[in-house]
Amino acid sequence: MFETLFMSKNQKLVKVWKDEHKVIAELAGKILAAYEKNDIKSTKKYLNALEHVTVAHLMTEDVAFYNLLKHPQP
């Protein structure tokens, strides 16, 4: 019961990553929908947002994941 109250640092990282993955997937869906409607302005807006979110996500996830692989926590 109390396990969820005191999540490990790794569990918190995974939750953040999963939440970011959802945002990335939602943006991809918005891009496709806007493109299908030939809404170039919205397509560009969502592409720019996707780029920002994805680059930031990959940078933080890669560094954190690399550190976890090199220095596993008990």
N, CA, C and O atoms as a Tinker XYZ file with bonds, in Angstrom:
   296  protein
     1  N      0.812000   -1.188000    0.000000    73     2
     2  CA     0.000000    0.000000    0.000000    64     1     3
     3  C      0.866000    1.266000    0.000000    63     2     4     5
     4  O      0.618000    2.189000   -0.777000    81     3
     5  N      1.866000    1.306000    0.860000    73     3     6
     6  CA     2.712000    2.489000    0.971000    64     5     7
     7  C      3.815000    2.526000   -0.071000    63     6     8     9
     8  O      4.533000    3.520000   -0.185000    81     7
     9  N      3.953000    1.457000   -0.825000    73     7    10
    10  CA     5.007000    1.406000   -1.843000    64     9    11
    11  C      4.848000    2.518000   -2.864000    63    10    12    13
    12  O      5.841000    3.083000   -3.321000    81    11
    13  N      3.622000    2.837000   -3.226000    73    11    14
    14  CA     3.415000    3.886000   -4.221000    64    13    15
    15  C      3.693000    5.271000   -3.670000    63    14    16    17
    16  O      3.976000    6.196000   -4.431000    81    15
    17  N      3.615000    5.424000   -2.356000    73    15    18
    18  CA     3.901000    6.720000   -1.745000    64    17    19
    19  C      5.394000    7.032000   -1.779000    63    18    20    21
    20  O      5.792000    8.194000   -1.855000    81    19
    21  N      6.194000    6.013000   -1.723000    73    19    22
    22  CA     7.635000    6.183000   -1.665000    64    21    23
    23  C      8.287000    5.512000   -2.871000    63    22    24    25
    24  O      9.018000    4.531000   -2.734000    81    23
    25  N      8.013000    6.050000   -4.035000    73    23    26
    26  CA     8.570000    5.489000   -5.258000    64    25    27
    27  C     10.077000    5.738000   -5.285000    63    26    28    29
    28  O     10.561000    6.766000   -4.812000    81    27
    29  N     10.796000    4.787000   -5.841000    73    27    30
    30  CA    12.226000    4.973000   -5.996000    64    29    31
    31  C     12.492000    6.031000   -7.060000    63    30    32    33
    32  O     11.615000    6.381000   -7.849000    81    31
    33  N     13.707000    6.523000   -7.059000    73    31    34
    34  CA    14.095000    7.519000   -8.063000    64    33    35
    35  C     13.918000    6.947000   -9.467000    63    34    36    37
    36  O     13.459000    7.648000  -10.369000    81    35
    37  N     14.278000    5.675000   -9.655000    73    35    38
    38  CA    14.141000    5.032000  -10.961000    64    37    39
    39  C     12.677000    4.956000  -11.389000    63    38    40    41
    40  O     12.355000    5.200000  -12.552000    81    39
    41  N     11.800000    4.620000  -10.459000    73    39    42
    42  CA    10.381000    4.534000  -10.786000    64    41    43
    43  C      9.837000    5.906000  -11.184000    63    42    44    45
    44  O      9.021000    6.016000  -12.100000    81    43
    45  N     10.288000    6.933000  -10.501000    73    43    46
    46  CA     9.848000    8.291000  -10.830000    64    45    47
    47  C     10.328000    8.683000  -12.226000    63    46    48    49
    48  O      9.588000    9.300000  -12.992000    81    47
    49  N     11.569000    8.322000  -12.553000    73    47    50
    50  CA    12.096000    8.608000  -13.888000    64    49    51
    51  C     11.278000    7.911000  -14.961000    63    50    52    53
    52  O     10.946000    8.509000  -15.985000    81    51
    53  N     10.957000    6.661000  -14.727000    73    51    54
    54  CA    10.184000    5.895000  -15.708000    64    53    55
    55  C      8.798000    6.517000  -15.886000    63    54    56    57
    56  O      8.293000    6.588000  -17.006000    81    55
    57  N      8.184000    6.965000  -14.794000    73    55    58
    58  CA     6.872000    7.606000  -14.903000    64    57    59
    59  C      6.974000    8.889000  -15.720000    63    58    60    61
    60  O      6.122000    9.145000  -16.570000    81    59
    61  N      7.992000    9.690000  -15.480000    73    59    62
    62  CA     8.189000   10.924000  -16.254000    64    61    63
    63  C      8.375000   10.586000  -17.722000    63    62    64    65
    64  O      7.782000   11.227000  -18.590000    81    63
    65  N      9.202000    9.576000  -18.008000    73    63    66
    66  CA     9.452000    9.187000  -19.401000    64    65    67
    67  C      8.169000    8.714000  -20.075000    63    66    68    69
    68  O      7.906000    9.069000  -21.224000    81    67
    69  N      7.369000    7.916000  -19.371000    73    67    70
    70  CA     6.108000    7.433000  -19.944000    64    69    71
    71  C      5.178000    8.601000  -20.246000    63    70    72    73
    72  O      4.527000    8.629000  -21.290000    81    71
    73  N      5.116000    9.563000  -19.330000    73    71    74
    74  CA     4.270000   10.741000  -19.549000    64    73    75
    75  C      4.754000   11.526000  -20.768000    63    74    76    77
    76  O      3.945000   12.007000  -21.562000    81    75
    77  N      6.061000   11.654000  -20.913000    73    75    78
    78  CA     6.614000   12.360000  -22.068000    64    77    79
    79  C      6.334000   11.590000  -23.357000    63    78    80    81
    80  O      6.060000   12.198000  -24.392000    81    79
    81  N      6.399000   10.271000  -23.304000    73    79    82
    82  CA     6.085000    9.455000  -24.483000    64    81    83
    83  C      4.640000    9.693000  -24.921000    63    82    84    85
    84  O      4.352000    9.752000  -26.116000    81    83
    85  N      3.738000    9.828000  -23.953000    73    83    86
    86  CA     2.331000   10.096000  -24.281000    64    85    87
    87  C      2.192000   11.442000  -24.991000    63    86    88    89
    88  O      1.451000   11.556000  -25.968000    81    87
    89  N      2.898000   12.456000  -24.505000    73    87    90
    90  CA     2.848000   13.783000  -25.126000    64    89    91
    91  C      3.374000   13.707000  -26.560000    63    90    92    93
    92  O      2.792000   14.293000  -27.472000    81    91
    93  N      4.469000   12.987000  -26.751000    73    91    94
    94  CA     5.052000   12.834000  -28.087000    64    93    95
    95  C      4.060000   12.147000  -29.024000    63    94    96    97
    96  O      3.888000   12.571000  -30.167000    81    95
    97  N      3.414000   11.097000  -28.546000    73    95    98
    98  CA     2.427000   10.377000  -29.364000    64    97    99
    99  C      1.230000   11.268000  -29.684000    63    98   100   101
   100  O      0.723000   11.241000  -30.806000    81    99
   101  N      0.775000   12.052000  -28.714000    73    99   102
   102  CA    -0.355000   12.950000  -28.952000    64   101   103
   103  C      0.000000   14.006000  -30.004000    63   102   104   105
   104  O     -0.810000   14.315000  -30.878000    81   103
   105  N      1.200000   14.549000  -29.915000    73   103   106
   106  CA     1.629000   15.533000  -30.909000    64   105   107
   107  C      1.714000   14.908000  -32.299000    63   106   108   109
   108  O      1.328000   15.530000  -33.289000    81   107
   109  N      2.218000   13.684000  -32.370000    73   107   110
   110  CA     2.290000   12.996000  -33.667000    64   109   111
   111  C      0.893000   12.840000  -34.256000    63   110   112   113
   112  O      0.704000   13.027000  -35.458000    81   111
   113  N     -0.079000   12.502000  -33.427000    73   111   114
   114  CA    -1.453000   12.379000  -33.895000    64   113   115
   115  C     -2.009000   13.709000  -34.387000    63   114   116   117
   116  O     -2.710000   13.765000  -35.398000    81   115
   117  N     -1.692000   14.773000  -33.665000    73   115   118
   118  CA    -2.147000   16.105000  -34.081000    64   117   119
   119  C     -1.511000   16.519000  -35.405000    63   118   120   121
   120  O     -2.158000   17.150000  -36.241000    81   119
   121  N     -0.247000   16.162000  -35.589000    73   119   122
   122  CA     0.442000   16.475000  -36.853000    64   121   123
   123  C     -0.263000   15.778000  -38.009000    63   122   124   125
   124  O     -0.559000   16.399000  -39.030000    81   123
   125  N     -0.526000   14.494000  -37.844000    73   123   126
   126  CA    -1.195000   13.735000  -38.905000    64   125   127
   127  C     -2.582000   14.287000  -39.205000    63   126   128   129
   128  O     -2.964000   14.406000  -40.369000    81   127
   129  N     -3.327000   14.619000  -38.178000    73   127   130
   130  CA    -4.678000   15.142000  -38.385000    64   129   131
   131  C     -4.643000   16.493000  -39.102000    63   130   132   133
   132  O     -5.426000   16.731000  -40.022000    81   131
   133  N     -3.744000   17.364000  -38.684000    73   131   134
   134  CA    -3.636000   18.679000  -39.325000    64   133   135
   135  C     -3.184000   18.538000  -40.771000    63   134   136   137
   136  O     -3.680000   19.236000  -41.655000    81   135
   137  N     -2.244000   17.637000  -41.008000    73   135   138
   138  CA    -1.736000   17.418000  -42.364000    64   137   139
   139  C     -2.837000   16.891000  -43.284000    63   138   140   141
   140  O     -2.962000   17.322000  -44.430000    81   139
   141  N     -3.628000   15.958000  -42.768000    73   139   142
   142  CA    -4.725000   15.398000  -43.566000    64   141   143
   143  C     -5.767000   16.454000  -43.925000    63   142   144   145
   144  O     -6.431000   16.350000  -44.956000    81   143
   145  N     -5.909000   17.477000  -43.069000    73   143   146
   146  CA    -6.846000   18.569000  -43.334000    64   145   147
   147  C     -6.196000   19.667000  -44.178000    63   146   148   149
   148  O     -6.822000   20.684000  -44.477000    81   147
   149  N     -4.943000   19.450000  -44.556000    73   147   150
   150  CA    -4.173000   20.435000  -45.310000    64   149   151
   151  C     -4.032000   21.754000  -44.536000    63   150   152   153
   152  O     -3.988000   22.835000  -45.123000    81   151
   153  N     -3.965000   21.635000  -43.216000    73   151   154
   154  CA    -3.807000   22.796000  -42.330000    64   153   155
   155  C     -2.311000   22.966000  -42.059000    63   154   156   157
   156  O     -1.783000   22.496000  -41.051000    81   155
   157  N     -1.654000   23.643000  -42.979000    73   155   158
   158  CA    -0.195000   23.767000  -42.924000    64   157   159
   159  C      0.267000   24.529000  -41.677000    63   158   160   161
   160  O      1.275000   24.171000  -41.068000    81   159
   161  N     -0.468000   25.574000  -41.302000    73   159   162
   162  CA    -0.089000   26.368000  -40.140000    64   161   163
   163  C     -0.071000   25.518000  -38.863000    63   162   164   165
   164  O      0.889000   25.570000  -38.094000    81   163
   165  N     -1.119000   24.746000  -38.643000    73   163   166
   166  CA    -1.173000   23.874000  -37.462000    64   165   167
   167  C     -0.150000   22.756000  -37.556000    63   166   168   169
   168  O      0.462000   22.386000  -36.554000    81   167
   169  N      0.040000   22.218000  -38.748000    73   167   170
   170  CA     1.034000   21.160000  -38.933000    64   169   171
   171  C      2.409000   21.660000  -38.515000    63   170   172   173
   172  O      3.123000   20.970000  -37.787000    81   171
   173  N      2.787000   22.846000  -38.967000    73   171   174
   174  CA     4.089000   23.415000  -38.593000    64   173   175
   175  C      4.175000   23.646000  -37.090000    63   174   176   177
   176  O      5.204000   23.376000  -36.471000    81   175
   177  N      3.095000   24.144000  -36.511000    73   175   178
   178  CA     3.070000   24.404000  -35.067000    64   177   179
   179  C      3.316000   23.116000  -34.280000    63   178   180   181
   180  O      4.133000   23.080000  -33.360000    81   179
   181  N      2.600000   22.069000  -34.658000    73   179   182
   182  CA     2.751000   20.796000  -33.954000    64   181   183
   183  C      4.114000   20.147000  -34.220000    63   182   184   185
   184  O      4.677000   19.506000  -33.332000    81   183
   185  N      4.642000   20.309000  -35.429000    73   183   186
   186  CA     5.978000   19.791000  -35.725000    64   185   187
   187  C      7.035000   20.484000  -34.859000    63   186   188   189
   188  O      7.935000   19.830000  -34.330000    81   187
   189  N      6.925000   21.793000  -34.720000    73   187   190
   190  CA     7.866000   22.528000  -33.877000    64   189   191
   191  C      7.758000   22.092000  -32.417000    63   190   192   193
   192  O      8.770000   21.930000  -31.736000    81   191
   193  N      6.530000   21.904000  -31.943000    73   191   194
   194  CA     6.331000   21.441000  -30.573000    64   193   195
   195  C      6.911000   20.044000  -30.389000    63   194   196   197
   196  O      7.547000   19.751000  -29.376000    81   195
   197  N      6.684000   19.179000  -31.388000    73   195   198
   198  CA     7.218000   17.815000  -31.319000    64   197   199
   199  C      8.736000   17.828000  -31.277000    63   198   200   201
   200  O      9.346000   17.084000  -30.510000    81   199
   201  N      9.341000   18.664000  -32.093000    73   199   202
   202  CA    10.796000   18.755000  -32.093000    64   201   203
   203  C     11.310000   19.162000  -30.715000    63   202   204   205
   204  O     12.242000   18.551000  -30.194000    81   203
   205  N     10.713000   20.176000  -30.134000    73   203   206
   206  CA    11.153000   20.673000  -28.826000    64   205   207
   207  C     11.017000   19.593000  -27.749000    63   206   208   209
   208  O     11.955000   19.329000  -26.997000    81   207
   209  N      9.842000   18.979000  -27.688000    73   207   210
   210  CA     9.582000   17.961000  -26.666000    64   209   211
   211  C     10.488000   16.750000  -26.858000    63   210   212   213
   212  O     11.042000   16.225000  -25.893000    81   211
   213  N     10.637000   16.310000  -28.102000    73   211   214
   214  CA    11.410000   15.100000  -28.377000    64   213   215
   215  C     12.894000   15.290000  -28.103000    63   214   216   217
   216  O     13.525000   14.421000  -27.502000    81   215
   217  N     13.453000   16.399000  -28.530000    73   215   218
   218  CA    14.881000   16.645000  -28.296000    64   217   219
   219  C     15.154000   16.726000  -26.799000    63   218   220   221
   220  O     16.098000   16.112000  -26.305000    81   219
   221  N     14.334000   17.479000  -26.081000    73   219   222
   222  CA    14.520000   17.596000  -24.632000    64   221   223
   223  C     14.379000   16.231000  -23.960000    63   222   224   225
   224  O     15.164000   15.878000  -23.080000    81   223
   225  N     13.375000   15.472000  -24.380000    73   223   226
   226  CA    13.143000   14.147000  -23.808000    64   225   227
   227  C     14.329000   13.219000  -24.054000    63   226   228   229
   228  O     14.817000   12.568000  -23.130000    81   227
   229  N     14.783000   13.163000  -25.284000    73   227   230
   230  CA    15.890000   12.262000  -25.613000    64   229   231
   231  C     17.170000   12.630000  -24.871000    63   230   232   233
   232  O     17.913000   11.756000  -24.426000    81   231
   233  N     17.417000   13.911000  -24.745000    73   231   234
   234  CA    18.628000   14.335000  -24.047000    64   233   235
   235  C     18.588000   13.919000  -22.578000    63   234   236   237
   236  O     19.562000   13.364000  -22.069000    81   235
   237  N     17.493000   14.174000  -21.904000    73   235   238
   238  CA    17.421000   13.836000  -20.476000    64   237   239
   239  C     17.326000   12.330000  -20.260000    63   238   240   241
   240  O     17.937000   11.790000  -19.337000    81   239
   241  N     16.562000   11.655000  -21.110000    73   239   242
   242  CA    16.427000   10.201000  -20.951000    64   241   243
   243  C     17.749000    9.497000  -21.222000    63   242   244   245
   244  O     18.130000    8.588000  -20.484000    81   243
   245  N     18.441000    9.903000  -22.260000    73   243   246
   246  CA    19.715000    9.259000  -22.582000    64   245   247
   247  C     20.740000    9.422000  -21.465000    63   246   248   249
   248  O     21.420000    8.463000  -21.101000    81   247
   249  N     20.852000   10.617000  -20.928000    73   247   250
   250  CA    21.826000   10.860000  -19.857000    64   249   251
   251  C     21.457000   10.058000  -18.613000    63   250   252   253
   252  O     22.312000    9.399000  -18.021000    81   251
   253  N     20.185000   10.113000  -18.217000    73   251   254
   254  CA    19.755000    9.398000  -17.022000    64   253   255
   255  C     19.873000    7.893000  -17.212000    63   254   256   257
   256  O     20.335000    7.192000  -16.311000    81   255
   257  N     19.464000    7.388000  -18.367000    73   255   258
   258  CA    19.526000    5.951000  -18.626000    64   257   259
   259  C     20.969000    5.469000  -18.658000    63   258   260   261
   260  O     21.279000    4.403000  -18.126000    81   259
   261  N     21.851000    6.242000  -19.276000    73   259   262
   262  CA    23.269000    5.903000  -19.319000    64   261   263
   263  C     23.833000    5.818000  -17.898000    63   262   264   265
   264  O     24.562000    4.882000  -17.567000    81   263
   265  N     23.495000    6.791000  -17.071000    73   263   266
   266  CA    23.977000    6.785000  -15.688000    64   265   267
   267  C     23.465000    5.574000  -14.918000    63   266   268   269
   268  O     24.193000    4.989000  -14.117000    81   267
   269  N     22.219000    5.200000  -15.160000    73   267   270
   270  CA    21.664000    4.027000  -14.490000    64   269   271
   271  C     22.372000    2.748000  -14.934000    63   270   272   273
   272  O     22.593000    1.846000  -14.127000    81   271
   273  N     22.718000    2.673000  -16.191000    73   271   274
   274  CA    23.426000    1.490000  -16.685000    64   273   275
   275  C     24.833000    1.406000  -16.108000    63   274   276   277
   276  O     25.310000    0.322000  -15.771000    81   275
   277  N     25.490000    2.545000  -15.998000    73   275   278
   278  CA    26.868000    2.569000  -15.478000    64   277   279
   279  C     26.930000    2.434000  -13.973000    63   278   280   281
   280  O     27.896000    1.897000  -13.432000    81   279
   281  N     25.903000    2.920000  -13.293000    73   279   282
   282  CA    25.896000    2.923000  -11.831000    64   281   283
   283  C     24.533000    2.410000  -11.325000    63   282   284   285
   284  O     23.710000    3.188000  -10.843000    81   283
   285  N     24.314000    1.106000  -11.441000    73   283   286
   286  CA    23.016000    0.547000  -11.007000    64   285   287
   287  C     22.790000    0.797000   -9.525000    63   286   288   289
   288  O     23.717000    0.745000   -8.717000    81   287
   289  N     21.530000    1.070000   -9.188000    73   287   290
   290  CA    21.172000    1.299000   -7.803000    64   289   291
   291  C     20.513000    0.041000   -7.257000    63   290   292   293
   292  O     19.797000   -0.651000   -7.981000    81   291
   293  N     20.748000   -0.256000   -6.000000    73   291   294
   294  CA    20.155000   -1.471000   -5.407000    64   293   295
   295  C     18.657000   -1.372000   -5.262000    63   294   296
   296  O     18.019000   -2.309000   -4.782000    81   295
